[in-house]
Amino acid sequence: MEWETGDLAACYGGDVASRVISWGTASLLGPAPLRIGPSHVAIICRYAGQPLWVESTTFCRRSCVVQNRLISGVQAHEPQERVADYETSGGRVDCYRLTDINSLSRIESRLLSRILVGHCVRKNRSYDLAGALLSGTRVFQMTRLFPAADLESLFCSELVAAVLMRLNRMNHANPTRFNPARLLRSLVRTGKYRRMASR
């Protein structure tokens, strides 16, 4: 199966930190494959005619293919290399794809790539550790005390949620509220995305 623009990579890391995130955001009420959610999420766009994996992380030891250097924050890689990173460390990557009625038009696909590469990767958005930690809370993140989004720095699911809201594939809300598990559960429950296969 080939990656398509708009696909989401649901990443289940094999390391302790990844498992803590997955189990810490688990939900018995979630859709069956997402009861134990991913620890990380990335989105696919196109760059120079090829699929491009865009994510915000501090854990990747590969150089960003757009900036040609190691980055902490929003960065881009070849999808097969990042899938191999997860598989060789005892993890896996599931692919979630937009449902047919929600598929992207050509214009939207180009816009997605322009937003991700031009606005996020090239502008070197840093990693939002505070937002990532807050997104994992169960009660506080639902209160009015939860801070407003600051999209100058982004964590993985905040990046994906913000972009999907921009493309009207999610209701507009504070993207900082979405950890990887909550994001994918919301997208699957609302019929926007479906699980394709383990990569």
VMD Tcl script that draws the C-alpha trace (Angstrom):
set ca {
  {0.00 0.00 0.00}
  {1.30 3.44 -0.96}
  {1.00 6.52 1.20}
  {-1.51 9.14 0.02}
  {-1.66 12.86 0.76}
  {-3.60 13.39 3.98}
  {-2.83 9.94 5.41}
  {-2.07 9.83 9.12}
  {0.64 7.62 10.56}
  {-0.39 6.33 13.98}
  {2.89 5.37 15.63}
  {3.23 2.88 18.47}
  {6.77 3.08 19.82}
  {8.47 0.14 21.49}
  {10.32 2.24 24.09}
  {9.17 2.97 27.65}
  {8.21 6.62 27.01}
  {6.00 5.63 24.06}
  {4.26 2.91 26.05}
  {3.62 5.30 28.93}
  {1.96 7.73 26.49}
  {-0.14 4.97 24.89}
  {-1.30 3.49 28.20}
  {-1.71 6.90 29.85}
  {-4.14 7.99 27.14}
  {-5.95 4.63 26.87}
  {-9.75 4.55 26.85}
  {-12.04 1.53 27.17}
  {-14.71 3.55 25.36}
  {-12.58 4.20 22.27}
  {-13.00 2.43 18.91}
  {-11.54 -1.09 19.18}
  {-8.17 -0.47 17.49}
  {-7.72 2.81 19.38}
  {-8.51 1.76 22.95}
  {-4.76 1.80 23.45}
  {-3.87 4.79 21.32}
  {-0.68 5.68 19.48}
  {2.14 7.50 21.21}
  {2.84 9.68 18.18}
  {1.18 10.81 14.96}
  {2.47 12.18 11.65}
  {0.77 13.38 8.47}
  {1.65 12.69 4.84}
  {1.89 15.34 2.12}
  {3.85 15.55 -1.14}
  {7.16 17.24 -1.77}
  {9.13 17.11 -5.02}
  {6.58 14.60 -6.31}
  {7.13 12.12 -3.48}
  {5.23 11.30 -0.27}
  {6.61 13.21 2.70}
  {6.15 12.30 6.39}
  {5.75 15.50 8.46}
  {5.86 15.36 12.25}
  {6.83 17.34 15.30}
  {9.16 15.43 17.58}
  {12.33 15.57 19.62}
  {13.10 11.86 19.23}
  {14.07 11.49 15.56}
  {17.75 10.99 14.81}
  {17.39 11.58 11.07}
  {18.04 14.84 9.27}
  {14.98 16.66 7.96}
  {14.84 16.13 4.19}
  {13.69 19.72 3.61}
  {16.23 21.51 5.83}
  {19.02 18.91 5.54}
  {19.81 18.96 9.26}
  {18.71 17.50 12.57}
  {15.73 19.37 14.00}
  {13.82 19.34 17.26}
  {10.26 20.24 16.35}
  {8.45 20.17 13.00}
  {10.44 18.15 10.46}
  {10.02 16.02 7.35}
  {11.26 12.56 6.35}
  {10.78 9.77 3.85}
  {7.86 7.64 5.12}
  {9.55 4.26 4.66}
  {12.53 5.35 6.77}
  {10.35 6.47 9.68}
  {8.26 3.29 9.52}
  {11.51 1.30 9.64}
  {12.61 3.32 12.69}
  {9.50 2.19 14.56}
  {9.63 -1.42 13.39}
  {13.31 -1.93 14.23}
  {12.72 -0.62 17.77}
  {9.86 -3.03 18.44}
  {6.99 -0.72 17.49}
  {4.60 -0.39 14.58}
  {2.85 2.20 12.41}
  {-0.83 2.06 11.41}
  {-2.15 4.04 8.46}
  {-5.37 6.04 8.76}
  {-6.84 7.41 5.54}
  {-9.55 9.96 4.83}
  {-12.88 8.34 4.03}
  {-14.01 8.69 0.42}
  {-16.46 11.53 1.06}
  {-13.73 13.45 2.93}
  {-10.90 12.87 0.44}
  {-8.84 15.89 -0.56}
  {-9.25 17.67 -3.87}
  {-6.12 18.50 -5.89}
  {-6.26 22.08 -4.65}
  {-6.58 20.91 -1.03}
  {-3.71 18.46 -1.47}
  {-1.48 21.26 -2.74}
  {-2.63 23.52 0.10}
  {-1.82 20.80 2.66}
  {1.69 20.44 1.26}
  {2.18 24.20 1.17}
  {1.05 24.57 4.80}
  {3.17 21.69 6.07}
  {6.37 22.35 4.13}
  {6.23 26.11 3.73}
  {4.65 27.24 6.96}
  {5.73 24.54 9.40}
  {8.94 22.84 8.29}
  {10.75 25.75 6.62}
  {9.85 28.14 9.43}
  {11.38 25.67 11.89}
  {8.53 25.44 14.39}
  {9.94 24.19 17.69}
  {8.52 21.34 19.77}
  {5.76 22.25 22.26}
  {6.60 20.11 25.30}
  {4.25 21.98 27.67}
  {1.34 21.57 25.26}
  {2.11 17.88 24.81}
  {2.05 17.33 28.57}
  {-1.19 19.30 29.01}
  {-2.93 17.42 26.17}
  {-2.58 14.20 28.16}
  {-4.67 15.48 31.05}
  {-8.18 14.07 31.25}
  {-10.04 16.68 33.30}
  {-7.93 19.86 33.15}
  {-7.90 19.91 29.35}
  {-11.72 20.21 29.38}
  {-11.79 23.26 31.67}
  {-11.71 26.95 30.83}
  {-8.37 27.18 32.62}
  {-6.72 25.27 29.79}
  {-4.37 27.67 27.95}
  {-5.07 29.01 24.48}
  {-3.24 27.46 21.56}
  {0.16 28.90 20.66}
  {0.94 27.56 17.20}
  {4.44 29.03 17.06}
  {5.59 25.77 18.64}
  {3.80 22.47 18.03}
  {3.69 18.89 19.29}
  {2.75 16.05 16.96}
  {-1.03 15.83 17.32}
  {-1.40 19.60 17.77}
  {0.24 20.06 14.34}
  {-2.05 17.49 12.70}
  {-5.20 18.83 14.38}
  {-4.39 22.44 13.41}
  {-3.83 21.47 9.76}
  {-6.99 19.33 9.57}
  {-9.00 22.18 11.08}
  {-7.52 24.52 8.44}
  {-8.71 22.07 5.75}
  {-12.14 21.76 7.44}
  {-11.71 18.05 8.14}
  {-12.16 18.71 11.87}
  {-14.39 21.10 13.79}
  {-12.45 24.19 14.80}
  {-11.31 24.05 18.42}
  {-8.14 24.39 20.46}
  {-5.71 21.94 18.76}
  {-3.59 21.76 21.92}
  {-6.35 19.67 23.53}
  {-5.64 16.72 21.22}
  {-3.09 14.08 22.19}
  {-2.47 11.41 19.51}
  {-5.06 8.98 20.89}
  {-7.79 11.59 21.39}
  {-7.16 12.99 17.91}
  {-7.50 9.66 16.11}
  {-10.50 8.58 18.18}
  {-12.26 11.83 17.26}
  {-11.44 11.45 13.55}
  {-12.61 7.83 13.43}
  {-15.79 8.47 15.45}
  {-16.80 11.36 13.18}
  {-16.21 9.28 10.05}
  {-13.38 11.44 8.72}
  {-10.70 8.70 8.79}
  {-10.58 4.92 8.71}
  {-7.82 2.51 9.62}
  {-6.16 0.97 6.60}
  {-3.46 -1.43 7.78}
  {-0.36 -1.84 9.86}
  {2.66 -0.66 7.90}
}
mol new
graphics top color blue
foreach p $ca { graphics top sphere $p radius 0.5 }
foreach p [lrange $ca 0 end-1] q [lrange $ca 1 end] { graphics top cylinder $p $q radius 0.2 }
display resetview
